[in-house]
């Protein structure tokens, strides 16, 4: 897997799996204060996917 951010000392953490739980765990490790925003974004993406009957909003969430 690739890394989230390559700095002078290497990546902050290994690239997580592209699943909601793995992404939530990664965000909690590097910016715990952003977990509520991530959860809200996931909720909105899920709602949009259901309303539009498309996986595009979920794909956009995972890659954001």
C-alpha beads as a LAMMPS data file, in Angstrom:
LAMMPS data file: protein, C-alpha beads

64 atoms
63 bonds

1 atom types
1 bond types

-500.0 500.0 xlo xhi
-500.0 500.0 ylo yhi
-500.0 500.0 zlo zhi

Masses

1 110.0

Atoms # bond

1 1 1 0.000 0.000 0.000
2 1 1 1.034 3.561 -0.472
3 1 1 1.290 6.184 2.238
4 1 1 -0.938 9.093 3.184
5 1 1 1.773 11.717 3.147
6 1 1 5.472 11.402 2.452
7 1 1 7.363 13.887 4.558
8 1 1 11.064 14.132 5.305
9 1 1 10.725 11.165 7.697
10 1 1 8.330 9.089 5.601
11 1 1 4.582 8.542 5.726
12 1 1 2.527 9.482 8.775
13 1 1 0.754 6.101 8.721
14 1 1 0.357 3.320 6.146
15 1 1 -2.413 3.862 3.613
16 1 1 -5.580 2.374 5.162
17 1 1 -7.973 0.049 3.409
18 1 1 -10.701 1.977 1.601
19 1 1 -13.468 0.988 3.997
20 1 1 -15.370 3.304 6.341
21 1 1 -13.995 1.618 9.489
22 1 1 -10.389 1.684 8.278
23 1 1 -10.688 5.305 7.146
24 1 1 -12.279 6.313 10.464
25 1 1 -9.447 4.602 12.350
26 1 1 -6.805 6.347 10.231
27 1 1 -8.420 9.752 10.753
28 1 1 -8.613 9.087 14.494
29 1 1 -4.858 8.416 14.543
30 1 1 -3.804 11.580 12.712
31 1 1 -6.632 14.067 13.435
32 1 1 -9.062 12.763 16.046
33 1 1 -10.988 16.036 16.054
34 1 1 -11.994 15.386 12.415
35 1 1 -13.783 12.066 13.104
36 1 1 -17.214 13.746 13.548
37 1 1 -16.818 15.511 10.180
38 1 1 -15.825 12.220 8.563
39 1 1 -18.882 10.518 10.051
40 1 1 -21.139 13.318 8.799
41 1 1 -19.589 13.127 5.328
42 1 1 -20.185 9.349 5.273
43 1 1 -23.816 9.833 6.349
44 1 1 -24.359 12.404 3.578
45 1 1 -22.669 10.190 0.975
46 1 1 -24.821 7.223 1.993
47 1 1 -28.002 9.306 1.839
48 1 1 -27.046 10.717 -1.578
49 1 1 -26.222 7.228 -2.866
50 1 1 -29.633 5.944 -1.773
51 1 1 -31.505 8.905 -3.225
52 1 1 -29.676 8.823 -6.543
53 1 1 -29.481 5.014 -6.682
54 1 1 -25.807 5.363 -7.545
55 1 1 -22.553 4.351 -5.899
56 1 1 -20.836 7.521 -7.114
57 1 1 -21.330 9.439 -3.820
58 1 1 -19.784 6.559 -1.858
59 1 1 -16.851 6.325 -4.255
60 1 1 -16.300 10.062 -3.860
61 1 1 -16.392 9.689 -0.060
62 1 1 -13.812 6.899 -0.058
63 1 1 -11.420 8.852 -2.252
64 1 1 -11.862 12.129 -0.376

Bonds

1 1 1 2
2 1 2 3
3 1 3 4
4 1 4 5
5 1 5 6
6 1 6 7
7 1 7 8
8 1 8 9
9 1 9 10
10 1 10 11
11 1 11 12
12 1 12 13
13 1 13 14
14 1 14 15
15 1 15 16
16 1 16 17
17 1 17 18
18 1 18 19
19 1 19 20
20 1 20 21
21 1 21 22
22 1 22 23
23 1 23 24
24 1 24 25
25 1 25 26
26 1 26 27
27 1 27 28
28 1 28 29
29 1 29 30
30 1 30 31
31 1 31 32
32 1 32 33
33 1 33 34
34 1 34 35
35 1 35 36
36 1 36 37
37 1 37 38
38 1 38 39
39 1 39 40
40 1 40 41
41 1 41 42
42 1 42 43
43 1 43 44
44 1 44 45
45 1 45 46
46 1 46 47
47 1 47 48
48 1 48 49
49 1 49 50
50 1 50 51
51 1 51 52
52 1 52 53
53 1 53 54
54 1 54 55
55 1 55 56
56 1 56 57
57 1 57 58
58 1 58 59
59 1 59 60
60 1 60 61
61 1 61 62
62 1 62 63
63 1 63 64
